[in-house]
Amino acid sequence: MRRCPIARLPIDRLDDLAALLRAQEANPYRVKAWEAAARQVRSLAEPLAGIPQTEGRAGLEALPHVGRSSTSAIDELLHRGRLTLLERLRGAVSPEDLFATIPRLGAKLAERLHRELSIETLEELELAAHDGRLEGAACGCRGNSDKHGQTIACLGCELGSCWADINGEGR
C-alpha cells in the first residue's frame, strides 16, 4: 500500500530516530523499541492520524509495540510536524528552544538561563537547580518583582525536588 508523503512523515521520523540511536550506540533495547514502533505504524491499514482523532492517545498506546514514549513522539509529529527528540539527537535544537518546552518557562526566560548561567542541557538545568544556581539567579530579581526571577525560583524548587526524589534524598 502506498501512502502520501505527509502520511509517511511519522514513519520516516521514527525510522530516522531508530537509525540515529543505533548509530550513536544507544541502549539496544531502546533502539529495538523504536524500530518496532516504526514497523507497527508502517503496518497499519488505516491512516495513523485517524487513531488519535477517534480514540485519543489511548488508541495509539493500545497498538502493539507502541508505548508511552513512541505515543508522545507520534502525537508530536502529527500535531507539530517535527520530533524534538530527533532534533535534539541531531543537535538541531538550541538550548533556548529545549528549555522553552518546560512548563512556565517561556522563550525569554529560556534565553536568559542560557545566557546568564551558561546552561546548555536539561541535565545542566537540573544540576543548577540542585546546586542552588537557579536560586542565586532569582535572588537578584525577586526584589524587583521580576516574574522571571520568581519563575526561576519556582523552577529551582521543582527541579531541585525532582532531583532529590530521584536520588532518594527527599526534601
C-alpha positions in Angstrom: 0.0 0.0 0.0 1.4 3.4 -1.0 0.9 6.4 1.3 1.1 10.1 0.6 4.3 11.8 1.7 2.6 13.6 4.6 1.2 10.3 5.9 4.7 8.8 5.8 6.2 11.6 7.9 5.8 9.8 11.3 7.0 6.5 9.9 10.1 8.1 8.3 10.9 10.1 11.5 10.5 7.0 13.7 12.8 5.2 11.3 15.3 8.1 11.4 15.2 8.1 15.2 15.9 4.4 15.5 18.7 4.6 12.9 20.3 7.6 14.8 20.1 5.9 18.1 21.7 2.8 16.6 24.5 4.9 15.1 25.0 6.6 18.5 25.3 3.1 20.1 22.3 3.7 22.4 20.8 1.0 24.5 20.0 -1.8 22.1 16.6 -2.4 23.8 15.7 1.3 23.2 16.7 1.0 19.5 14.6 -2.1 19.1 11.6 -0.5 20.7 11.7 2.5 18.3 12.2 0.1 15.4 9.2 -2.0 16.5 7.1 1.2 16.9 8.0 2.3 13.3 7.2 -1.2 11.9 3.9 -1.2 13.7 2.9 2.2 12.4 4.0 1.2 8.9 1.8 -1.9 9.0 -1.4 0.0 9.9 -4.3 -0.5 7.4 -5.9 2.8 8.5 -4.3 6.3 8.4 -2.2 6.9 11.5 -3.7 10.4 12.1 -7.2 8.9 12.4 -6.4 6.9 15.5 -5.8 9.8 17.9 -8.8 11.6 16.4 -11.2 8.8 17.1 -9.6 7.0 20.0 -7.3 9.6 21.6 -3.8 8.8 23.0 -5.2 5.5 24.4 -5.8 4.4 20.8 -2.1 4.8 20.0 -0.9 3.3 23.2 -3.2 0.2 22.5 -1.2 -0.5 19.4 1.3 -3.4 19.8 4.9 -2.1 20.2 3.8 1.5 20.7 4.5 2.6 24.3 4.3 6.0 26.1 7.4 7.4 24.5 6.5 6.4 21.0 2.9 7.6 21.5 4.2 11.0 22.6 6.6 11.1 19.6 3.8 10.2 17.2 1.5 12.8 18.8 4.2 15.5 18.4 4.7 14.5 14.8 1.0 14.6 14.0 0.4 18.0 15.7 3.7 19.8 15.2 5.2 18.1 12.2 8.5 17.6 13.9 10.1 15.4 16.6 12.0 17.3 19.2 13.8 14.2 20.4 15.2 13.5 16.9 16.2 17.2 16.5 18.0 17.1 19.9 19.8 13.9 19.0 20.9 15.5 15.7 22.0 18.6 17.6 19.5 20.8 15.8 17.7 22.2 18.8 19.1 25.2 20.6 19.2 25.2 24.4 16.7 28.0 24.4 14.2 26.0 22.3 14.8 23.0 24.5 14.2 24.9 27.8 11.1 26.6 26.4 9.4 23.2 26.3 9.4 23.2 30.1 6.0 24.4 31.6 6.2 28.0 32.9 9.5 28.6 31.1 8.9 30.8 28.1 11.3 31.8 25.3 12.7 34.9 27.1 13.4 33.1 30.3 14.9 30.2 28.5 17.2 32.6 26.7 18.1 34.3 30.0 19.0 30.9 31.6 21.2 30.0 28.7 22.9 33.4 28.5 23.4 34.2 32.2 24.1 30.8 33.6 25.6 29.2 30.5 23.3 26.2 30.8 23.2 24.1 27.7 21.2 20.9 28.5 18.3 19.8 30.6 20.8 17.9 32.7 22.7 21.1 33.4 19.5 22.9 34.3 18.6 20.1 36.7 22.1 20.4 38.3 21.8 24.1 38.5 18.5 23.6 40.4 20.2 21.1 42.7 23.3 23.2 43.5 21.4 26.4 44.0 22.5 28.4 40.9 18.8 28.9 39.9 18.0 30.3 43.3 21.1 32.6 43.0 19.9 33.8 39.7 16.5 34.5 41.2 17.7 36.4 44.2 18.8 39.4 42.2 15.4 39.6 40.6 12.8 38.9 43.2 13.1 42.3 44.9 12.3 43.9 41.6 9.2 41.8 41.2 10.7 40.3 38.1 8.4 37.5 37.0 11.4 35.7 35.5 13.1 35.7 38.9 10.1 34.2 40.5 9.7 31.6 37.8 13.4 30.6 38.2 12.9 30.3 41.9 9.9 28.1 41.5 11.6 26.1 38.8 14.6 25.7 41.0 12.4 24.3 43.8 10.6 22.0 41.4 13.7 20.7 39.7 15.6 20.5 43.0 12.8 18.5 44.5 12.7 16.2 41.5 16.5 15.8 41.7 16.2 15.0 45.4 13.4 12.5 44.8 15.4 10.8 42.0 18.4 10.5 44.3 16.4 9.4 47.3 17.3 12.5 49.3 13.7 13.8 49.8 13.1 17.4 50.8 
